[in-house]
Amino acid sequence: MPFYRRKRFFALGIAALLFAWLQFQVPSNEGPWNHAQVRTSWVEFDDRRLTVHNLRDFRYAADLRAVSADYVDQDFNLDNLQRVWFGLSHFGPRGLAHSFLSFEFDTPDGLRYLALSIEARLRPDQKYKPLVGMFRRYTKISVFSTEQDVIGLRSHMRGERVLLYPVDSTREKLETFFRAMVNDANALHEEPAFYNTVLDNCLTNLLKNTALADNLSFGDLRVLLPGRSDRITYAFDITPSDLPFDKARERATIDPAHAEINDDNFSASLRCGWAAEACISLNGL
């Protein structure tokens, strides 16, 4: 047999063994886990009211050590759900980014935000590596949290470039989408599943619950590289497209200098790019 054929059969054999090995891997919710991923969030409904259990509200020091680690239960009402925000946090070059959501509730006491981050759940000795994430080495976790936690960690502590876009949606579609994301979180709380860097990651878990899932190929670079995913939302008029794309990105970019994590106006300050006049009064200028 010619050498090139032996080489091809050898490669196919290795691929077959790897595929077989992957099929025997079983996801688990059993710990130990990274300190920020110990508990899984879940949501309990009572008609239009809901309680988010294990909502994470951590604060971090400059060395990324948690200086407070609170899990709380918080109540919301679907009647107060007004908008969803799409977030991107660029943690590396070449389009590497983490996507997340924040749901805006307009309550009698003011605006409240419920952030949702779908992540690779790590063991204490693990670090996230995109290539490793393709081989069933991480389970998946849905984290409901405060914006001070999920955004503040990335924008203020890690120094990542974070963008936050308002999403254009009807009230009916917004509620349907929210319920779908909650159902996914509850399912993961009950039954673990694997995270996959390409097929089942932070972005694909958001897209599968939207109409975009029928219009996109998961081989699309804007899907494979989440840092480019705001080009998808812009192209499909999901995030503001009535201005040039670069201008939209500029408005979406969070300036940590304008948002103090422990300030009551933290969430409003994150959105200064979209409401400059309101932010002038927030910052006392």
C-alpha positions as CSV (number, residue, x, y, z in Angstrom):
1,M,0.0,0.0,0.0
2,P,1.4,3.4,-1.0
3,F,2.6,5.6,1.9
4,Y,0.0,8.3,1.4
5,R,-2.8,5.7,1.7
6,R,-1.3,4.3,4.9
7,K,-1.1,7.8,6.2
8,R,-4.7,8.5,5.3
9,F,-6.0,5.3,6.9
10,F,-3.9,6.0,10.0
11,A,-5.5,9.5,10.3
12,L,-9.0,8.0,9.8
13,G,-8.3,5.4,12.5
14,I,-7.2,8.1,15.0
15,A,-10.3,10.1,14.2
16,A,-12.5,7.1,14.7
17,L,-10.9,6.3,18.1
18,L,-11.3,9.9,19.2
19,F,-15.0,9.9,18.1
20,A,-15.6,6.7,20.0
21,W,-13.9,8.1,23.1
22,L,-16.0,11.2,23.0
23,Q,-19.2,9.2,22.9
24,F,-18.3,7.6,26.3
25,Q,-17.9,10.9,28.0
26,V,-20.7,11.8,30.4
27,P,-21.5,15.3,31.7
28,S,-21.9,15.8,35.4
29,N,-23.1,18.5,37.8
30,E,-21.0,17.0,40.6
31,G,-18.2,19.4,41.9
32,P,-15.8,20.7,42.8
33,W,-16.1,23.7,40.6
34,N,-14.5,27.1,40.0
35,H,-15.4,29.4,42.9
36,A,-17.7,31.5,40.6
37,Q,-19.6,28.5,39.2
38,V,-20.4,26.5,42.2
39,R,-24.2,26.9,42.0
40,T,-26.5,26.7,39.1
41,S,-29.3,29.2,38.6
42,W,-32.9,28.2,38.1
43,V,-36.2,30.0,37.8
44,E,-39.6,29.2,39.4
45,F,-42.8,30.6,37.9
46,D,-46.0,31.6,39.6
47,D,-48.2,32.8,36.8
48,R,-46.6,36.1,35.7
49,R,-44.3,36.3,38.7
50,L,-41.0,34.5,38.8
51,T,-38.2,33.9,41.3
52,V,-34.6,33.5,40.1
53,H,-32.8,31.2,42.5
54,N,-29.0,31.3,43.0
55,L,-28.7,34.7,41.2
56,R,-25.0,35.4,41.5
57,D,-23.8,38.8,42.9
58,F,-20.0,38.6,43.3
59,R,-17.5,41.4,43.6
60,Y,-13.8,41.1,42.7
61,A,-10.5,42.5,43.6
62,A,-7.9,43.7,41.1
63,D,-6.3,40.2,41.2
64,L,-9.7,38.7,40.3
65,R,-10.1,37.2,43.7
66,A,-13.7,37.3,44.9
67,V,-14.0,39.7,47.9
68,S,-17.7,39.0,48.3
69,A,-19.5,35.9,47.0
70,D,-23.3,36.2,47.3
71,Y,-26.0,34.1,45.8
72,V,-29.5,35.5,46.3
73,D,-33.1,34.8,45.3
74,Q,-34.8,37.7,43.5
75,D,-38.4,38.2,42.3
76,F,-39.4,39.6,39.0
77,N,-42.7,40.1,37.1
78,L,-43.1,39.3,33.4
79,D,-45.4,42.3,33.0
80,N,-42.4,44.5,33.8
81,L,-40.1,43.0,31.1
82,Q,-39.3,45.8,28.7
83,R,-36.2,45.1,26.7
84,V,-33.2,42.8,26.3
85,W,-29.6,43.9,25.8
86,F,-27.0,42.0,23.8
87,G,-23.5,42.1,25.3
88,L,-20.1,41.1,23.9
89,S,-16.9,41.0,25.9
90,H,-13.7,40.7,23.8
91,F,-11.2,38.6,25.8
92,G,-8.7,37.8,23.0
93,P,-7.7,38.6,19.4
94,R,-9.2,37.3,16.1
95,G,-12.8,37.6,17.2
96,L,-12.6,35.7,20.5
97,A,-15.3,37.1,22.7
98,H,-18.0,36.1,25.2
99,S,-21.6,36.9,24.5
100,F,-24.3,37.5,27.1
101,L,-27.7,39.0,27.7
102,S,-29.3,41.4,30.1
103,F,-33.0,41.6,30.6
104,E,-34.5,45.0,31.5
105,F,-37.4,45.2,33.9
106,D,-39.3,48.5,34.4
107,T,-40.5,48.2,38.0
108,P,-42.3,50.7,40.2
109,D,-39.0,51.2,42.0
110,G,-37.0,51.9,38.8
111,L,-35.2,49.8,36.2
112,R,-33.8,46.5,37.2
113,Y,-31.5,44.3,35.1
114,L,-31.2,40.5,35.1
115,A,-28.0,39.3,33.3
116,L,-27.6,35.9,31.8
117,S,-24.3,34.4,30.9
118,I,-23.9,30.9,29.4
119,E,-20.5,29.6,30.1
120,A,-18.1,26.6,30.1
121,R,-18.2,25.3,33.7
122,L,-14.7,24.9,34.9
123,R,-13.0,22.8,37.6
124,P,-10.8,24.6,40.1
125,D,-7.7,23.5,38.2
126,Q,-9.0,24.3,34.7
127,K,-8.6,27.3,32.5
128,Y,-10.8,28.0,29.5
129,K,-9.1,27.0,26.2
130,P,-11.2,27.2,23.0
131,L,-9.6,24.1,21.5
132,V,-10.1,22.0,24.6
133,G,-13.7,23.0,24.6
134,M,-14.3,21.1,21.4
135,F,-13.7,17.7,23.1
136,R,-16.3,17.4,25.9
137,R,-14.0,18.6,28.6
138,Y,-16.3,21.3,30.0
139,T,-19.9,21.1,31.0
140,K,-22.3,24.0,30.4
141,I,-23.8,26.4,32.9
142,S,-26.4,29.2,32.7
143,V,-25.5,31.9,35.2
144,F,-28.2,34.5,36.1
145,S,-26.4,37.4,37.8
146,T,-26.3,41.1,38.5
147,E,-24.7,43.4,35.9
148,Q,-22.2,44.4,38.5
149,D,-21.0,40.8,38.5
150,V,-21.1,39.6,34.9
151,I,-20.2,42.9,33.3
152,G,-18.1,44.5,36.0
153,L,-15.8,41.4,36.2
154,R,-15.0,41.8,32.5
155,S,-15.0,45.5,31.9
156,H,-13.5,46.7,35.2
157,M,-11.4,43.9,36.6
158,R,-10.1,42.0,33.5
159,G,-10.0,45.2,31.4
160,E,-11.8,43.5,28.5
161,R,-13.5,45.6,25.8
162,V,-17.2,45.2,26.5
163,L,-20.1,46.2,24.2
164,L,-23.8,46.5,25.1
165,Y,-26.5,46.8,22.4
166,P,-30.2,47.4,22.8
167,V,-32.2,44.7,21.0
168,D,-35.2,45.7,18.8
169,S,-38.0,43.2,19.6
170,T,-41.7,43.1,20.0
171,R,-43.1,42.6,23.5
172,E,-44.5,39.2,22.5
173,K,-41.2,38.0,21.0
174,L,-39.2,39.3,24.0
175,E,-41.3,37.3,26.4
176,T,-41.1,34.1,24.3
177,F,-37.4,34.5,24.1
178,F,-37.0,35.1,27.8
179,R,-39.1,32.0,28.6
180,A,-36.9,29.9,26.2
181,M,-33.7,31.0,27.9
182,V,-35.2,30.3,31.3
183,N,-36.3,26.8,30.2
184,D,-32.7,26.1,29.0
185,A,-31.3,27.3,32.4
186,N,-33.8,25.1,34.3
187,A,-32.9,22.1,32.1
188,L,-29.2,22.5,32.8
189,H,-30.0,22.8,36.5
190,E,-31.7,19.4,36.4
191,E,-29.6,17.6,33.8
192,P,-26.0,18.5,32.8
193,A,-24.9,19.0,29.2
194,F,-21.5,19.5,27.5
195,Y,-20.3,22.8,26.3
196,N,-18.8,22.9,22.8
197,T,-16.6,25.8,21.5
198,V,-18.2,25.5,18.1
199,L,-21.5,23.8,18.3
200,D,-22.8,24.6,21.7
201,N,-21.3,27.8,23.2
202,C,-22.3,31.1,24.6
203,L,-23.5,32.5,21.2
204,T,-25.1,29.4,19.7
205,N,-27.3,29.0,22.8
206,L,-28.7,32.5,22.2
207,L,-29.1,32.1,18.5
208,K,-31.0,28.8,18.7
209,N,-33.9,30.5,20.4
210,T,-34.3,33.2,17.8
211,A,-35.5,33.3,14.2
212,L,-31.8,33.8,13.1
213,A,-31.2,30.1,13.7
214,D,-33.0,29.4,10.4
215,N,-31.0,31.9,8.4
216,L,-27.4,31.2,9.6
217,S,-24.9,28.5,9.0
218,F,-22.9,27.5,12.0
219,G,-19.9,27.5,9.7
220,D,-20.4,31.3,9.4
221,L,-17.3,33.1,10.8
222,R,-19.6,35.5,12.6
223,V,-20.9,32.5,14.5
224,L,-17.6,30.7,14.9
225,L,-16.0,33.9,16.2
226,P,-18.5,35.5,18.6
227,G,-16.5,38.8,18.5
228,R,-18.0,39.3,15.1
229,S,-21.5,38.4,16.1
230,D,-22.6,42.1,16.4
231,R,-22.3,42.1,12.6
232,I,-25.0,39.5,12.5
233,T,-27.4,41.5,14.8
234,Y,-26.6,44.6,12.8
235,A,-27.2,43.0,9.4
236,F,-30.6,41.6,10.6
237,D,-31.7,44.8,12.2
238,I,-31.8,43.2,15.7
239,T,-29.4,45.9,17.2
240,P,-29.5,49.5,16.0
241,S,-28.7,49.7,12.3
242,D,-30.0,53.2,11.5
243,L,-26.4,54.5,11.8
244,P,-23.0,53.2,10.4
245,F,-21.8,50.0,12.0
246,D,-18.7,51.6,13.4
247,K,-20.8,54.3,15.0
248,A,-23.1,51.7,16.6
249,R,-20.0,49.9,18.0
250,E,-18.8,53.2,19.4
251,R,-22.1,53.8,21.2
252,A,-22.2,50.2,22.5
253,T,-18.6,50.3,24.0
254,I,-18.6,50.6,27.7
255,D,-16.3,53.1,29.3
256,P,-15.4,51.8,32.8
257,A,-14.4,55.3,33.9
258,H,-18.1,56.3,33.7
259,A,-19.5,53.4,35.7
260,E,-18.6,52.7,39.3
261,I,-19.5,49.1,40.3
262,N,-20.8,50.0,43.7
263,D,-22.8,53.0,42.5
264,D,-26.6,52.7,42.3
265,N,-26.4,54.2,38.8
266,F,-24.0,51.5,37.5
267,S,-26.4,50.0,35.0
268,A,-27.5,53.4,33.7
269,S,-23.9,54.5,33.3
270,L,-23.0,51.4,31.2
271,R,-25.5,52.7,28.6
272,C,-24.1,56.2,28.3
273,G,-23.4,55.7,24.6
274,W,-27.1,55.3,24.0
275,A,-28.4,58.1,26.3
276,A,-25.7,60.7,26.5
277,E,-27.9,63.4,27.9
278,A,-29.1,61.2,30.8
279,C,-25.5,60.3,31.6
280,I,-24.5,63.9,31.8
281,S,-26.8,64.3,34.8
282,L,-25.8,60.9,36.3
283,N,-22.1,62.0,36.3
284,G,-22.9,65.5,37.6
285,L,-21.3,67.2,34.6
